Every structure is written in structure tokens, then in C-alpha cells.
Amino acid sequence: MAPLFHPSIQDGWFREISSQWPGQAMTLKVNKILHVEKSLYQDVLVFESETYVIQCTERDEFSYQEMIAHLPLASHPNPKKVLVIGGGDGGVVREVLKHDTVEEVVLCDIDETYLPHMSSLLESPRVKVFIGDGFKFLAENESTYDVIITDSSDPVGPAESLFQKPYFQLLHDALTPGGQISTQGECLWLHLPLISQLRDMTREIFPVSQYAFTTIPTYPSGQIGFMVCSKEAGRDLSQPVRTVRDTRYYNENIHHAAFVLPEFARVVLEQGKDIRPVFGRNALAAKATAEGKKTSKVLLLGSGFVARPCAEYVPCRTLSSAQALAEGLPNANGISLDVNSTADLDAQIAAHDLSAIKAKTHVVTTSYVSPAMRELDEEAKAAGIVVMNEIGLDPGIDHLYAVKTISEVHEKGGKIKQFLSYCGGLPAPECSGNPLGYKFSWSSRGVLLALLNSASYLSEGKQLDIVGSDLMGYAKPYFISPAFAFVAYPNRNSVPFREFYDIPEAETIVRGTLRYQGFPEFIKALVDVGFLDATEKEWLTADLTWAEVTQRAIGANDPSESSLISRIKAICKFPSDSESTRIISGFRWIGLFSTEKVSPRGSNLLDTLCAQLEGLMKYETGERDLVMLQHKFVVEWADGTEQTLTSTLEQYGSPSGHSAMALTVGVPCGIATQLVLDGVFNTPGVHAPYTKEICDPIRVILESEGLGLIERVL
């Protein structure tokens, strides 16, 4: 039996991250994973830790279960019928049964997942269990229950409706005269605005509504609360009218004290005044408001794979992914926008402060400066806007450290004789086990099309030009570290960088791409058989199998695997039997010989292949990516001696956080955006980071974010 695994457990520690408690996470040391399950509605994880077991924690769950149950029950004069919504673990029911007045407890939960020590009392004759929708159950049971307890999760996803007015109205209507409710009410330290809204909203329905709280170490900030409400006007919910036996946390004094709030919370809830300290982003916003500064708005277009770190630094492909990207980010929201719709795009650009010439708003992009963009320089100057380009990873971070080292060498009287710069976004070695040794951390189409770009570079003073179809044939082994088997090939046109970087003395200039060994040969074979062809194919329809598509693409006699392989070998002319076996096995893995129906995309082979590879070559749960960037400078000093200098970035993504690609593209873009908004970059026109004036401010902040390159002398 394979060992149990859960993505929330990394390096022996459970970590829970949620938009409900931004800026912090809950972590526990894990001794052993006991159970992992996907129920119809929940992700179930049970593990043994050194001190606790979670979701409900065996060491401290009683403080929550006792308080959510006994606060409404002990303050009710005679509770006989009780309804518990949620709480399928059975802990709340266990506490309800401690009240002798209770004749019947109904547990209504949409899921049935119990911890044995908490749910044993569900077999009591006083208990009925109903598996189903709580909303429907309430609507069908008006004026039935003396006390209703809602043990809900946080207001995210399906549970969000349990924090809204229609639900509380259903609770009210399902109560008998004088009935009371208690619901999970979130944390004072983290959710005070939500608590204030809940309190105000429930007071529109119930004559009495109060917030009470308990302490529990395994909940965020160690505290969680309850909205306790009564239909009986004038009832003092803080006054228990009977003693509760066999408790570990609850007692009469705790009951009183639970309603006594710390001053910062009392003032917010009773006076509507927030006296909490203001810091961080909020402090900056308050200062800007006090100084009369205009709040800037930023339109972040596309780039769903890598955009969140940029959005995080500055306060998608689809609307849902844009909304998911914006979730938990202050002052951010996701929209769906077709950039091919000029009217829609113009409207959004005009509504933001960082976007384009027509609206006279700034632009920051990670893309290369295209000829079309360069032609806009005079228009940008006339509009008085900054158009900052090439500020991601490559291009972007690579410029920052190329300019830094070149400037330092020139200041010391040295010359750059050779400049070699290679960058690759790759799966971490332990995650690179597919036939291409590659996974997609950005657009699959962009990755594959980049392999067809023509390339030019300088070698020993001569310009060498490569047509795109031959590019993979120029890949060569490239040493950076003994830990990696890299190959490298030129990327785009490196020649202008002799001028951009002000190194006229350089005889060799190459900017290129890193991949793992075996990748170029595999891609070359795909090019040779036509699967990177982006031209429309009228014959490419959904009634064909993959084998039939391959047959038509390569001109094989029939779609049998033997016929396809024979034709592929004739086209590709593999250098050895082992290479032939490796690549043809990879084609089989992709599905090029299969009898499954194809799902055409874009009516061309390239996009259809992309759709197939996106499923096969995506990052799975628990996997991480790697960004490797290295500059190599061969320097000739004034005394005639030579040295080789390197600047290297080896950045790994987090399986439960941002990918390395997202960080290294998004963060520098976010930094540049903030510098434009702050007026640090204020010279109108089309720019790229080729000068110290642009590079140094970005690089200093980038290093403070932990994304600097390591510089060495070989």
C-alpha cells in the first residue's frame, strides 16, 4: 500500500492557508497521516500530530463544541427540541445531550464524516440524523425547535450562504416562541467587519443578538466566536439559568465572560468606530488619503499563470480564474474581458491609471519591445505616459543583472569579451519524469511557438542566423552545475544587445534557453512530423482518432501503429535505435497512435497538440517548478588578465504557493508598476530596462523580496 499523501502536508508539517486569515497560516507538526478521503462535499484529512489532530482537534475541540452549544442552551429556560445544522462530527450533539431538559436532537448535515470519540452519542435514542440540505430542512420545519445551533465552516464557497440574511430568517422562522440560535461567528482579530455585519443583520431579524467568543489554540489567532440570538425580547443571553455538568471548558463564569469583549471589538460593534492600529498597506492608503493623493487603479490583463505575485505586489484567461486570482487580495477584483473587443478594452483602459496612449495612462508589460511598440515611442511621449517593457524574468531580471555587472566592469576599466545568458523555466528535477522533461508553468502555445522562432547571435565576432525549423538542432550541452543535465539553444535575436547593453567590445553574445537533456531532439521530431504546424487544416475534425490525425499529418499508408512508426522513422532519421525508441515511446505517451477521438482546437495541429499536452504535462498536486537563470561574462581587465564572472538564479516554486515562474515574472512586473505609479519612473516614452537608471531601483527592491542573483568569480 502506497503511503498516504496530502498536499497540505509538506516536509512533515501541516499548513492551512486561507483567504479568511490573510497574511498568516496555521501549521502543525505531523507524526502520521491516518486518513485521506474526498467525500461528496469535503476534503477529509485526519492525522496524528505531536499535540493535536485536525480538522476538529482532539486536544482542544471541547472548547468550541461546549461554547457553541451551552451558550444558547443554558440561557434558554426550557429547551426540549434542538436542531444542529452542520457539525456532522457529532461534537455539538454530544454537548447538547448534557442538558436533561432536551428530549430530541436532530442533526442535519449535508455530509457524514465523523471522528469516533466525538460521534459516539449519535446512537442515543434522543438523536435523529438527517443527511441533506439544511435550507430545505428549515423551510419544512417552521416553529419547531427551541434552540438551533449552526456549526458551519468559514464563509467561503457553499458555506457563504450560511452567513447571509435569508438563512437567518429561516432560522428565526424554524424556532418556537422564545427560541434561540447560536452560529459560528468567526474571529475578532481577523473578521471584525464581518462580525459587525452579522450582528447588525441579525438584529434586523431577532430582538436580541450578541457576539460571544471562546479560545481554541488550533483556530486562526486562537479565538473564535458565535452569534447568539433570541426571539424573546429582553432576554439576557449572558446569564445561564441552569448548571451544565461534565464540561472541560464551559462553566457559569465563562458563560458570563464570553460576552465581555475586548475594547477594540466593543467600540466597533457598539459605536461603529475602529480604534485598531493601522499599518502596512492600510497605513499607506490612510497616509495617501490624508495627503490628498489620488488612489491609482491598475488593469492587469491576462497572464493567469503568473499574474498573482504581480497583483499581490501592487495594491486570466477566464472570469473564474481572474476572480480566483483576485480572491484574498485587497482592492482587487476579477473581470472577464475580450481584448479583441476594442470597445470593451478601451472602456477598461479608460477606467484605470496604468494602461494606454489613448487614455493617457501608463503601461507596464513583461513582453519584448516589438517593432510596433517602438513605433509608438513618439506617441507615448506626446501623451506624457511611461510604457515600460521587458520587466518579467527573461526578459526582465536578466536585464537587471546584465546591466549591473557590465557597468561595474566598465567602471573598473575592463571589457566584456563574451556574454552568455541562458534561462529556463522547468519542472524541478524530481517532477520532470515525462518524456519531454518539461511541464507547463505558462502558456503551452507560447512555449511551443517559441521553439519555432528564428535566432541570431554573435560568435567570435561573426553573426550566425538560425531559421526556426532548425533551432532544436543547435541545442548543445551546457554546464551550470553538476546537479543538472542542461542543454541550451539561442533565443530570438541576441545581436542588438551589443548596443542595448553598451558592450561594443563583445565578440560573443548569446541569449538563450535552457532545457533538460533530450528535450530538443523530441521537439525536433514533433516539428519534423508536422505537429507544430499552426496553419488551418480543414480535414482536422472531431470524428478522427489520434492515429488517423497522425496518419494524415505524416502521410502514412494507414493509421496502424506499425505503419505510423515506420513513416516517422523515415521522416525523422533518428541517429540511433535508442533515440528512436525513446522518442517514439514519447509519441505513444502523448497519444499520437491511439484510437481515441481527437478534440480539435483552433482547427490546426499545433493548438490541438497543445490541448493534449496541457492535460499530460500540467503540474500535479505537490509538484514544484524551477527557474534557472545564469549570466556568464568573460572579462578582460586593463592589465590583460581574464576572468569569468557568473550571476545565477536558482529559484524553486512552492507546491502549496506560487510557482517559481509566477514569482520571477510577476514580482519584477509588480515592482516596476509600483515605481511608475510612485513617479520614480516618470520619463515619457517606450522604455526597457537597459540602463542603470531603470535597473538599479528595480533590482534593489527585487533583492529585498529574496529574488536576487548570486554572483561569483570562476
C-alpha positions in Angstrom: 0.0 0.0 0.0 1.4 3.4 -1.0 2.0 5.9 1.8 -0.8 8.4 2.4 -0.2 11.9 1.0 -1.9 15.2 1.3 -0.9 18.5 -0.4 -1.4 20.4 2.8 1.4 18.4 4.4 4.9 19.4 3.3 8.2 18.3 5.0 6.3 16.8 7.9 4.2 19.9 8.7 0.5 20.5 8.0 -0.1 24.0 6.8 -3.5 25.6 6.2 -3.7 28.8 4.1 -7.0 30.6 3.6 -8.2 33.9 2.3 -10.2 34.1 5.6 -6.9 34.8 7.5 -4.7 36.7 5.1 -1.0 37.1 5.9 -0.8 34.1 8.3 -1.1 30.3 8.2 -1.8 27.5 10.7 0.9 24.9 10.9 1.2 21.7 13.0 3.9 19.0 13.2 2.7 15.8 11.7 3.6 12.4 13.1 1.5 10.2 10.9 -1.3 10.7 8.3 -4.2 8.5 9.4 -6.8 9.0 6.8 -7.3 10.9 3.5 -10.7 11.0 1.7 -12.7 13.0 -0.7 -16.3 12.9 0.4 -19.1 14.4 -1.7 -18.6 17.8 -0.2 -15.4 17.9 1.8 -11.7 17.2 1.6 -11.2 14.9 4.7 -7.7 14.7 6.3 -7.0 13.0 9.6 -3.5 13.0 11.0 -1.7 12.4 14.2 0.4 15.4 15.3 2.7 15.8 18.2 0.0 17.7 20.1 -3.3 17.7 18.2 -5.4 16.0 15.5 -7.2 18.2 13.0 -10.0 19.3 11.4 -11.6 19.0 14.8 -8.7 18.7 17.2 -8.9 16.0 19.9 -6.9 18.1 22.3 -9.0 21.3 22.2 -12.2 20.7 20.3 -14.2 20.7 23.5 -13.8 24.5 24.0 -15.6 25.2 20.7 -18.2 22.4 20.9 -19.1 23.3 24.5 -19.4 27.0 24.0 -21.4 26.9 20.7 -23.9 24.6 22.4 -24.1 25.7 26.0 -24.4 29.5 25.4 -27.8 29.2 23.8 -29.0 26.2 25.7 -28.0 27.3 29.3 -29.6 30.7 28.8 -32.9 29.2 27.5 -35.5 28.5 30.2 -36.6 25.1 28.9 -35.1 23.8 25.7 -36.7 20.5 24.6 -36.2 20.2 20.9 -32.8 21.1 19.4 -31.7 21.2 15.8 -27.9 21.1 15.0 -27.1 22.1 11.4 -23.6 21.0 10.3 -21.5 19.5 13.0 -21.5 16.1 11.4 -18.5 15.2 13.5 -21.0 14.8 16.4 -19.3 17.1 18.9 -22.1 19.6 19.2 -24.7 16.8 19.7 -22.5 15.3 22.4 -22.8 18.6 24.3 -26.5 19.2 23.7 -27.2 15.8 25.3 -25.8 17.1 28.6 -28.9 19.1 29.1 -31.6 17.0 30.8 -34.4 19.1 29.5 -33.6 18.1 25.9 -36.0 15.5 24.6 -34.9 15.4 21.0 -31.9 16.4 19.0 -31.9 16.4 15.2 -28.6 16.6 13.4 -28.9 17.9 9.9 -25.7 17.7 7.8 -25.1 17.5 4.1 -22.1 15.1 4.6 -21.4 12.3 7.1 -17.9 12.3 8.3 -17.3 11.6 12.0 -14.5 11.3 14.5 -15.3 8.3 16.6 -14.7 9.8 20.0 -16.9 12.8 19.2 -19.8 11.0 17.4 -20.4 8.0 19.7 -23.5 9.6 21.2 -25.2 9.9 17.8 -26.6 6.4 18.6 -28.6 7.9 21.5 -32.4 7.3 21.2 -32.8 11.1 21.7 -30.8 11.7 18.5 -32.1 11.7 14.9 -29.7 12.2 12.0 -30.9 13.7 8.7 -28.4 13.8 5.8 -29.5 16.6 3.5 -29.8 20.3 2.8 -30.2 22.5 5.9 -32.0 25.2 4.0 -34.7 22.8 2.8 -35.0 21.2 6.2 -35.5 24.6 7.9 -38.2 25.6 5.4 -40.1 22.4 6.1 -40.0 22.7 9.9 -41.3 26.1 10.9 -41.9 26.9 14.6 -40.5 23.6 15.6 -37.2 24.0 17.6 -36.4 25.7 20.9 -32.7 26.0 20.0 -30.9 25.8 16.7 -27.1 25.6 16.5 -25.3 26.1 13.2 -21.8 24.6 13.2 -20.6 25.9 9.9 -17.2 26.3 8.2 -15.9 29.7 7.1 -18.0 31.8 4.7 -16.2 30.5 1.6 -17.9 28.6 -1.2 -21.1 26.8 -0.2 -20.9 27.9 3.4 -21.1 31.6 2.4 -24.9 31.3 2.3 -24.9 30.4 6.0 -23.8 33.9 6.8 -26.5 35.7 4.8 -29.9 37.2 5.8 -32.1 34.5 4.1 -30.5 31.8 6.2 -31.0 33.7 9.4 -34.6 34.4 8.5 -35.1 30.6 8.0 -33.5 30.0 11.5 -35.9 32.6 13.0 -39.0 31.0 11.4 -38.0 27.5 12.5 -37.8 28.5 16.2 -40.6 28.2 18.7 -41.6 31.4 20.6 -38.7 32.4 22.8 -36.3 30.2 20.8 -32.6 30.8 20.4 -29.8 30.2 17.9 -26.1 30.0 18.0 -23.9 30.1 14.9 -20.2 30.0 14.2 -19.3 33.7 14.2 -15.6 33.9 13.2 -12.6 35.6 14.8 -12.4 39.1 16.4 -8.8 39.5 15.4 -9.4 38.7 11.7 -13.0 39.2 10.8 -14.3 42.2 12.8 -16.0 43.8 9.8 -17.9 40.5 9.0 -18.9 40.2 12.7 -20.2 43.7 12.7 -22.3 43.0 9.6 -23.6 39.8 11.1 -24.6 41.5 14.3 -26.3 44.3 12.5 -28.1 42.0 10.1 -29.3 39.6 12.9 -30.7 42.5 14.9 -33.0 43.2 12.0 -34.5 39.7 12.5 -34.1 39.0 16.2 -34.9 41.3 19.1 -31.7 40.1 20.9 -28.4 39.4 19.1 -25.0 39.3 20.8 -21.5 38.1 19.9 -19.6 35.8 22.3 -16.3 34.0 22.0 -14.1 31.2 23.1 -10.4 30.4 22.9 -9.1 27.5 21.0 -5.4 27.2 20.0 -5.8 25.4 16.7 -8.1 28.0 15.2 -6.6 31.1 13.5 -5.4 33.6 16.1 -6.5 31.2 18.8 -10.0 32.6 19.1 -13.4 32.0 17.5 -16.9 33.4 18.3 -20.6 32.9 18.0 -23.6 34.9 17.1 -26.2 34.1 19.8 -29.7 35.4 19.1 -33.1 35.1 20.8 -36.7 35.7 19.7 -37.5 36.7 23.3 -37.1 40.5 23.7 -35.2 41.4 26.8 -33.6 38.0 27.4 -30.1 38.2 28.9 -28.1 35.7 26.9 -25.1 36.2 29.1 -27.0 34.8 32.1 -27.1 31.0 32.4 -30.3 29.7 34.1 -29.1 26.1 34.8 -25.8 24.4 35.6 -24.2 22.2 32.9 -22.4 19.0 34.1 -19.3 17.2 32.8 -17.6 20.1 30.9 -14.0 20.8 30.4 -14.1 24.4 29.3 -17.6 25.8 30.0 -18.7 27.0 33.4 -21.1 29.7 34.7 -18.3 32.3 34.9 -17.0 31.5 31.5 -20.6 31.9 30.2 -20.7 35.5 31.6 -17.2 36.3 30.4 -17.8 35.1 26.9 -19.9 38.2 26.2 -17.4 40.6 27.6 -15.5 41.9 24.6 -12.0 43.5 24.3 -12.3 47.3 24.0 -11.3 47.4 20.3 -14.1 45.0 19.4 -16.7 46.6 21.8 -16.1 50.0 20.3 -16.5 48.7 16.7 -19.7 46.7 17.5 -21.4 49.3 19.8 -20.1 52.6 18.5 -19.2 51.8 14.9 -15.7 53.2 15.5 -12.5 51.4 14.6 -9.7 52.1 17.1 -7.3 49.3 15.9 -3.8 50.3 14.8 -3.4 50.9 11.1 -0.3 49.6 9.4 1.1 48.1 6.2 -0.9 48.7 3.0 -3.7 50.2 5.0 -1.4 52.7 6.6 -0.1 53.7 3.2 -3.6 54.2 2.0 -4.6 56.3 5.0 -1.5 58.4 4.6 -2.2 59.0 0.9 -5.8 59.9 1.7 -4.6 62.3 4.4 -2.2 63.9 2.0 -4.9 64.2 -0.7 -3.2 61.9 -3.1 -5.3 60.2 -5.8 -5.8 56.4 -5.5 -4.4 54.7 -8.5 -6.2 51.8 -10.3 -4.3 49.1 -12.3 -5.7 47.0 -15.1 -3.9 43.6 -15.1 -4.6 41.9 -18.4 -4.3 38.1 -18.9 -1.3 36.2 -17.7 -3.4 34.0 -15.4 -0.4 31.6 -14.9 1.9 34.2 -13.4 -0.2 37.3 -12.5 -1.0 36.8 -8.8 2.5 37.7 -7.5 2.3 40.9 -9.5 -1.2 41.6 -8.2 0.0 40.9 -4.6 2.9 43.3 -5.0 0.6 46.1 -6.4 -2.4 47.0 -4.3 -6.7 35.5 -16.8 -7.7 33.6 -19.0 -11.3 33.2 -17.8 -13.5 35.2 -15.4 -13.4 32.3 -12.9 -9.6 32.2 -12.9 -9.4 36.0 -12.7 -11.8 36.0 -9.7 -9.8 33.2 -8.1 -6.6 35.2 -8.7 -8.1 38.3 -7.1 -9.5 36.4 -4.1 -7.9 37.4 -0.9 -6.2 40.4 -2.4 -7.1 43.8 -1.0 -8.7 46.2 -3.5 -8.7 43.6 -6.3 -11.4 42.0 -8.3 -11.5 39.8 -11.4 -13.4 40.6 -14.6 -13.8 38.8 -18.0 -12.5 40.9 -20.9 -12.1 40.1 -24.5 -9.1 42.0 -25.6 -10.1 41.7 -29.2 -13.2 43.8 -28.4 -11.8 47.4 -28.9 -14.8 49.0 -27.2 -14.6 46.8 -24.1 -10.8 47.2 -23.9 -11.0 51.0 -24.3 -13.6 51.2 -21.5 -11.5 49.2 -19.1 -8.3 51.1 -20.0 -10.0 54.5 -19.5 -11.2 53.3 -16.1 -7.6 52.6 -14.8 -4.5 54.5 -14.2 -2.0 52.1 -15.8 -2.9 51.3 -19.3 -2.6 53.2 -22.6 -1.9 56.1 -25.1 -5.5 56.8 -26.0 -6.5 57.1 -22.3 -3.1 58.7 -21.4 -2.4 56.1 -18.8 0.8 54.2 -18.2 1.7 50.7 -19.4 3.9 48.0 -17.8 4.4 44.8 -19.7 6.7 41.7 -19.4 6.8 41.4 -23.2 9.7 42.2 -25.5 9.7 45.6 -27.2 8.3 44.8 -30.6 8.9 46.9 -33.7 5.2 48.0 -33.5 5.8 49.1 -29.9 8.9 51.0 -30.8 6.9 53.0 -33.4 4.7 54.2 -30.5 7.5 56.0 -28.7 6.7 59.5 -30.0 3.0 59.0 -29.4 3.8 57.9 -25.8 5.9 60.9 -25.3 3.2 63.2 -26.6 0.7 61.5 -24.3 3.1 62.0 -21.4 3.0 58.3 -20.4 5.6 55.7 -19.4 5.4 52.5 -21.4 7.8 50.1 -19.6 8.5 46.8 -21.3 10.6 43.6 -20.7 10.2 43.5 -17.0 9.5 39.9 -16.1 12.0 37.1 -15.8 13.5 36.7 -19.3 13.3 39.5 -20.4 13.4 41.3 -17.1 15.5 40.0 -14.2 18.2 39.0 -16.7 18.5 42.7 -17.8 18.9 43.9 -14.2 22.0 41.8 -13.6 23.5 42.1 -17.0 23.4 45.9 -16.7 24.8 45.7 -13.2 27.8 43.6 -14.0 28.6 45.3 -17.3 28.5 48.7 -15.6 30.8 47.5 -12.8 33.3 46.0 -15.3 33.4 49.1 -17.4 33.8 51.4 -14.3 36.9 49.3 -13.4 38.4 49.7 -16.9 37.5 46.1 -18.0 35.9 44.9 -21.2 33.2 42.3 -21.8 34.7 39.8 -24.4 31.9 37.2 -24.1 28.4 37.5 -22.7 26.3 34.3 -22.5 22.9 34.3 -20.8 20.7 31.3 -20.5 17.3 30.9 -18.8 14.9 28.1 -18.4 11.5 27.5 -16.7 11.5 23.8 -15.9 9.9 21.3 -13.6 12.1 20.6 -10.6 14.2 17.5 -11.2 12.0 15.3 -9.1 9.0 16.3 -11.1 10.5 16.0 -14.6 9.7 12.4 -15.3 7.7 12.7 -18.5 9.3 12.0 -22.0 10.0 15.7 -22.6 11.3 16.5 -19.1 9.0 19.5 -19.2 5.8 20.9 -17.7 3.8 24.0 -18.4 4.0 26.9 -16.0 2.9 29.3 -18.6 1.0 29.2 -22.0 1.5 25.9 -23.8 1.1 27.6 -27.1 3.6 30.3 -26.2 6.1 27.6 -25.2 5.8 25.6 -28.4 5.7 28.6 -30.7 8.9 29.9 -29.1 10.6 26.8 -30.3 10.0 27.9 -33.9 11.4 31.4 -33.5 14.4 32.1 -35.7 17.6 33.1 -33.8 20.6 35.2 -34.3 23.7 35.6 -32.2 27.4 36.7 -32.2 30.2 34.1 -32.1 33.8 35.3 -32.2 32.8 38.4 -33.9 30.6 36.8 -36.6 26.8 36.8 -36.7 25.1 33.5 -37.0 21.5 33.1 -38.1 19.3 30.1 -37.5 15.9 29.5 -39.1 13.2 28.4 -36.7 12.7 24.9 -38.1 16.4 24.2 -37.5 16.6 25.7 -34.0 16.5 22.5 -32.0 19.4 21.1 -34.0 21.6 23.8 -32.5 21.0 22.8 -28.9 24.2 21.8 -27.1 25.0 20.6 -23.6 25.6 23.5 -21.2 27.2 23.2 -17.8 25.9 25.3 -14.9 26.0 22.8 -12.0 26.9 19.1 -11.7 23.3 18.5 -10.4 21.7 19.3 -13.8 21.9 17.9 -17.3 21.1 21.0 -19.2 21.1 21.7 -22.9 21.0 25.3 -24.3 20.0 26.9 -27.6 19.8 30.5 -28.8 16.6 32.5 -28.3 15.5 35.2 -30.7 17.9 37.9 -31.8 20.9 38.4 -29.4 22.8 40.8 -31.7 21.1 44.1 -30.8 22.1 43.5 -27.2 25.6 44.6 -28.0 24.1 48.0 -28.4 21.3 47.7 -25.8 23.9 46.7 -23.1 26.6 49.0 -24.4 29.2 46.3 -25.0 30.6 47.1 -28.5 33.8 45.2 -27.5 32.0 41.9 -27.1 32.9 39.3 -29.6 30.4 36.6 -28.5 26.8 37.5 -27.3 24.2 34.7 -26.8 20.9 34.9 -25.0 19.3 31.5 -25.0 17.0 28.9 -23.4 17.8 26.0 -21.0 16.0 22.7 -21.2 16.8 19.2 -19.8 18.7 16.8 -21.9 16.6 15.0 -24.6 14.0 17.9 -25.0 15.4 19.4 -28.2 15.5 16.1 -30.0 12.0 15.3 -29.0 10.7 18.8 -30.2 12.6 18.5 -33.4 10.8 15.2 -34.1 7.5 16.9 -33.5 8.5 19.7 -35.9 9.6 17.1 -38.5 6.3 15.3 -38.4 4.3 18.5 -38.6 2.6 18.7 -35.2 3.9 22.3 -34.6 2.1 23.5 -37.7 -0.3 26.4 -36.9 -1.9 26.5 -40.3 -5.6 25.6 -40.5 -6.4 22.0 -41.6 -9.9 21.6 -43.0 -9.6 17.8 -42.5 -9.0 18.1 -38.8 -12.4 17.2 -37.3 -13.6 15.5 -34.1 -14.6 12.3 -35.9 -11.0 11.4 -36.4 -8.9 9.3 -34.0 -5.4 10.5 -32.9 -3.9 7.7 -35.1 -5.8 9.0 -38.1 -4.7 12.6 -37.5 -1.1 11.4 -37.2 -1.5 9.4 -40.5 -2.7 12.5 -42.3 -0.1 14.7 -40.8 2.8 12.5 -41.9 1.3 10.8 -45.0 1.4 7.3 -43.7 -0.3 4.5 -45.6 -2.8 3.7 -42.9 -3.4 4.5 -39.2 -1.9 1.3 -37.7 0.8 1.9 -35.2 3.4 -0.1 -37.2 2.7 2.0 -40.3 2.9 5.2 -38.4 6.2 4.3 -36.7 7.7 3.2 -40.0 6.8 6.5 -41.6 8.0 8.6 -38.6 11.4 6.8 -38.7 11.7 7.6 -42.4 10.9 11.3 -41.8 13.0 11.9 -38.6 16.1 9.9 -39.4 16.9 9.2 -35.8 20.7 9.0 -35.1 20.4 5.7 -33.1 18.0 2.9 -32.2 17.9 4.1 -28.6 17.0 7.6 -29.6 14.3 6.2 -32.0 12.9 4.1 -29.2 12.9 7.0 -26.7 11.1 9.4 -28.9 8.6 7.0 -30.4 7.7 5.9 -26.9 7.1 9.5 -26.1 4.8 9.9 -29.1 2.9 6.9 -27.8 2.7 8.5 -24.3 1.3 11.7 -25.9 -1.3 9.5 -27.7 -0.4 10.1 -31.3 -1.0 6.4 -32.1 -4.2 6.0 -30.0 -7.7 5.2 -31.3 -9.3 7.8 -29.0 -11.1 10.6 -30.8 -9.3 13.8 -31.1 -10.6 17.1 -29.7 -9.5 19.7 -32.3 -8.6 23.2 -31.1 -8.2 26.1 -33.4 -8.5 23.8 -36.5 -4.7 23.3 -36.5 -2.3 20.7 -35.3 -0.3 23.0 -33.0 -3.3 24.0 -30.9 -4.7 20.5 -30.9 -1.4 19.2 -29.6 -1.3 21.9 -27.0 -4.7 20.9 -25.7 -3.4 17.3 -25.4 -0.2 18.3 -23.7 -1.9 20.6 -21.2 -3.6 17.6 -19.7 -0.5 15.4 -19.7 2.1 18.0 -18.8 0.4 20.0 -16.1 1.9 20.4 -12.6 0.2 17.9 -10.3 -0.6 18.5 -6.7 2.5 18.6 -4.6 4.9 19.3 -7.5 7.1 22.3 -8.0 8.9 24.1 -10.8 12.4 25.5 -11.2 13.7 28.7 -12.7 17.4 28.6 -13.6 19.0 31.8 -15.0 22.7 32.3 -15.4 24.8 35.1 -17.0 28.4 34.3 -17.8 30.7 37.2 -18.5 34.2 36.6 -19.9 36.0 39.8 -18.8 39.4 41.2 -20.0 40.8 43.6 -17.4 43.1 46.5 -18.2 46.2 44.5 -17.3 45.4 41.9 -19.9 44.2 39.2 -17.5 40.9 37.4 -18.0 38.2 36.3 -15.5 34.9 34.6 -15.9 32.1 36.1 -13.8 28.7 34.5 -13.2 25.3 35.7 -11.9 22.9 32.8 -11.1 19.3 32.5 -10.0 18.1 29.0 -8.9 14.5 29.5 -7.8 12.1 26.8 -6.8 8.3 27.1 -6.7 6.3 26.2 -3.7 3.9 23.2 -4.1 1.3 24.9 -2.0 2.1 28.5 -3.1 3.4 30.4 -6.1 5.4 28.7 -8.9 8.9 30.0 -9.4 7.8 31.2 -12.8 4.9 33.2 -11.3 7.3 34.8 -8.8 10.1 35.7 -11.1 7.7 37.1 -13.8 5.1 38.7 -11.5 7.2 40.3 -8.8 9.5 42.4 -11.0 6.5 43.5 -13.1 4.7 44.5 -9.8 7.8 46.4 -8.6 8.1 48.3 -11.9 4.4 49.1 -11.8 4.7 50.5 -8.3 7.7 52.6 -9.3 5.7 54.0 -12.2 2.8 54.8 -10.0 5.1 56.4 -7.4 6.6 58.6 -10.1 10.1 57.1 -9.7 10.0 56.3 -13.5 8.4 59.4 -15.0 10.2 60.0 -18.3 7.5 59.6 -21.1 8.1 57.2 -23.9 8.7 53.5 -24.7 11.3 52.0 -22.3 13.1 48.8 -21.5 15.4 48.1 -18.6 18.7 48.5 -20.4 20.1 51.3 -18.2 21.3 51.7 -14.5 18.7 54.4 -14.0 15.9 51.9 -14.6 17.6 48.7 -13.5 19.0 49.7 -10.1 15.8 50.8 -8.4 14.0 47.6 -9.5 16.9 45.4 -8.6 17.3 46.8 -5.1 13.6 46.1 -4.3 13.8 42.7 -6.0 16.7 41.7 -3.8 14.7 42.7 -0.7 12.0 40.3 -2.0 14.5 37.5 -2.0 14.9 37.2 -5.8 18.4 38.4 -6.3 21.1 36.6 -8.3 24.2 35.1 -6.7 27.4 36.5 -8.2 30.6 34.5 -8.4 34.0 34.6 -9.9 35.0 31.3 -11.5 
